[in-house]
Amino acid sequence: MHNATLPIIAILGGTGKEGRGLAIRWAHAGYAVIIGSRDPDRAAATAAELNTLLGKEPIVRGLGNVAAARECDIAVLSVPYEAHAATLASIKETVQNKLLIDVTAPLDPDNKRRVRRLASGSAGQEAQQFLGENVRVVSAFQNVSYTHLANLNEILDCDVLVCGNDKDAKRQVIELARAANMIAFDAGPIENAVVAEGLTAVLININIQAKTKSAGIHITGVPR
Ligand SMILES: NC(=O)c1ccc[n+]([C@@H]2O[C@H](COP(=O)([O-])OP(=O)(O)OC[C@H]3O[C@@H](n4cnc5c(N)ncnc54)[C@H](OP(=O)(O)O)[C@@H]3O)[C@@H](O)[C@H]2O)c1
């Protein structure tokens, strides 16, 4: 059963690989989770699959992205960079005064092994600028491979870098990472999101060379 004292999380693009993985981890931890999609039927089908995997009372719902953004306390944007601007435009009004976590890692469309450098700085900065100051944008989870998220008993071998301008919003995201069995670090203002987003391209190269899909990062030299 979900814990009604916890915030409701909507994952926009939650039908995809990363969004599904995060959804199952948070639902397992007791959060009410809404899968968002451009297609409400696809969202409902993904929600049903996740409820079956979780094997308990239904805790995951599926809705269109706008309705999901309306019904949540915390929105998580988990779409390819190519869909970033359009998805943000569709939910701009509904996420006002909420916390939005941006998971997007922009990659070069001609070569996914190469980082995509944006004139704006980063996807996280674009989200903050586009949504305005009343939305607390936090950039996080870009370096967490989807491959192990669904193995609920596995401790994830990847730390989370959390960037944003609002200290309390970052604290909430660090708590969400902990609930999903990961350790997260406040990595500074939203301008620093470019570093976390860029690291994803680095990890993709390491994965290709090591023939894996689960390369991650660890912060060393600090208490864990
Ligand atoms: N995969 C990973 O291991 C991983 C790890 C860390 C970070 N990330 C980042 O997380 C984000 C999501 O990654 P993913 O692997 O989950 O992506 P994905 O599976 O390719 O796509 C996620 C969802 O985005 C929506 N979408 C896809 N193309 C779209 C388009 N052109 N316009 C609008 N919506 C579109 C789709 O939802 P609907 O069709 O249902 O609307 C799709 O299910 C990316 O920015 C990625 O860089 C991924």
Ligand as a Chemical Component Dictionary entry (heavy atoms), coordinates in Angstrom:
data_LIG
# 
_chem_comp.id                   LIG 
_chem_comp.type                 NON-POLYMER 
_chem_comp.pdbx_formal_charge   0 
_chem_comp.three_letter_code    LIG 
# 
loop_
_chem_comp_atom.comp_id 
_chem_comp_atom.atom_id 
_chem_comp_atom.alt_atom_id 
_chem_comp_atom.type_symbol 
_chem_comp_atom.charge 
_chem_comp_atom.model_Cartn_x 
_chem_comp_atom.model_Cartn_y 
_chem_comp_atom.model_Cartn_z 
_chem_comp_atom.pdbx_ordinal 
LIG N1  N1  N 0  18.186 4.495  -20.580 1  
LIG C1  C1  C 0  19.052 4.786  -19.616 2  
LIG O1  O1  O 0  19.745 3.880  -19.088 3  
LIG C2  C2  C 0  19.217 6.200  -19.135 4  
LIG C3  C3  C 0  20.048 6.423  -18.048 5  
LIG C4  C4  C 0  20.157 7.720  -17.542 6  
LIG C5  C5  C 0  19.492 8.775  -18.159 7  
LIG N2  N2  N 1  18.731 8.519  -19.258 8  
LIG C6  C6  C 0  18.042 9.670  -19.871 9  
LIG O2  O2  O 0  16.687 9.571  -19.509 10 
LIG C7  C7  C 0  15.861 10.020 -20.592 11 
LIG C8  C8  C 0  14.908 8.877  -20.970 12 
LIG O3  O3  O 0  15.672 7.776  -21.414 13 
LIG P1  P1  P 0  14.986 6.414  -21.889 14 
LIG O4  O4  O 0  16.097 5.483  -22.198 15 
LIG O5  O5  O -1 13.937 6.015  -20.908 16 
LIG O6  O6  O 0  14.290 6.917  -23.250 17 
LIG P2  P2  P 0  13.196 6.196  -24.144 18 
LIG O7  O7  O 0  12.847 4.879  -23.559 19 
LIG O8  O8  O 0  13.712 6.220  -25.545 20 
LIG O9  O9  O 0  11.975 7.234  -24.097 21 
LIG C9  C9  C 0  11.256 7.520  -22.918 22 
LIG C10 C10 C 0  9.863  7.981  -23.278 23 
LIG O10 O10 O 0  9.913  9.266  -23.880 24 
LIG C11 C11 C 0  8.803  9.405  -24.761 25 
LIG N3  N3  N 0  9.317  9.825  -26.071 26 
LIG C12 C12 C 0  10.198 9.183  -26.850 27 
LIG N4  N4  N 0  10.421 9.861  -27.997 28 
LIG C13 C13 C 0  9.630  10.940 -27.934 29 
LIG C14 C14 C 0  9.389  12.028 -28.820 30 
LIG N5  N5  N 0  10.022 12.147 -29.974 31 
LIG N6  N6  N 0  8.508  12.979 -28.431 32 
LIG C15 C15 C 0  7.866  12.878 -27.242 33 
LIG N7  N7  N 0  8.059  11.851 -26.348 34 
LIG C16 C16 C 0  8.929  10.912 -26.708 35 
LIG C17 C17 C 0  8.150  8.042  -24.905 36 
LIG O11 O11 O 0  6.967  8.046  -24.120 37 
LIG P3  P3  P 0  5.489  8.019  -24.796 38 
LIG O12 O12 O 0  5.667  7.576  -26.215 39 
LIG O13 O13 O 0  4.774  7.026  -23.963 40 
LIG O14 O14 O 0  4.998  9.405  -24.660 41 
LIG C18 C18 C 0  9.189  7.103  -24.320 42 
LIG O15 O15 O 0  8.633  5.954  -23.738 43 
LIG C19 C19 C 0  16.803 10.394 -21.737 44 
LIG O16 O16 O 0  16.994 11.777 -21.757 45 
LIG C20 C20 C 0  18.086 9.666  -21.391 46 
LIG O17 O17 O 0  19.224 10.334 -21.873 47 
LIG C21 C21 C 0  18.556 7.265  -19.744 48 
# 
loop_
_chem_comp_bond.comp_id 
_chem_comp_bond.atom_id_1 
_chem_comp_bond.atom_id_2 
_chem_comp_bond.value_order 
_chem_comp_bond.pdbx_ordinal 
LIG N1  C1  SING 1  
LIG C1  O1  DOUB 2  
LIG C1  C2  SING 3  
LIG C2  C3  SING 4  
LIG C2  C21 DOUB 5  
LIG C3  C4  DOUB 6  
LIG C4  C5  SING 7  
LIG C5  N2  DOUB 8  
LIG N2  C6  SING 9  
LIG N2  C21 SING 10 
LIG C6  O2  SING 11 
LIG C6  C20 SING 12 
LIG O2  C7  SING 13 
LIG C7  C8  SING 14 
LIG C7  C19 SING 15 
LIG C8  O3  SING 16 
LIG O3  P1  SING 17 
LIG P1  O4  DOUB 18 
LIG P1  O5  SING 19 
LIG P1  O6  SING 20 
LIG O6  P2  SING 21 
LIG P2  O7  DOUB 22 
LIG P2  O8  SING 23 
LIG P2  O9  SING 24 
LIG O9  C9  SING 25 
LIG C9  C10 SING 26 
LIG C10 O10 SING 27 
LIG C10 C18 SING 28 
LIG O10 C11 SING 29 
LIG C11 N3  SING 30 
LIG C11 C17 SING 31 
LIG N3  C12 SING 32 
LIG N3  C16 SING 33 
LIG C12 N4  DOUB 34 
LIG N4  C13 SING 35 
LIG C13 C14 SING 36 
LIG C13 C16 DOUB 37 
LIG C14 N5  SING 38 
LIG C14 N6  DOUB 39 
LIG N6  C15 SING 40 
LIG C15 N7  DOUB 41 
LIG N7  C16 SING 42 
LIG C17 O11 SING 43 
LIG C17 C18 SING 44 
LIG O11 P3  SING 45 
LIG P3  O12 DOUB 46 
LIG P3  O13 SING 47 
LIG P3  O14 SING 48 
LIG C18 O15 SING 49 
LIG C19 O16 SING 50 
LIG C19 C20 SING 51 
LIG C20 O17 SING 52 
# 
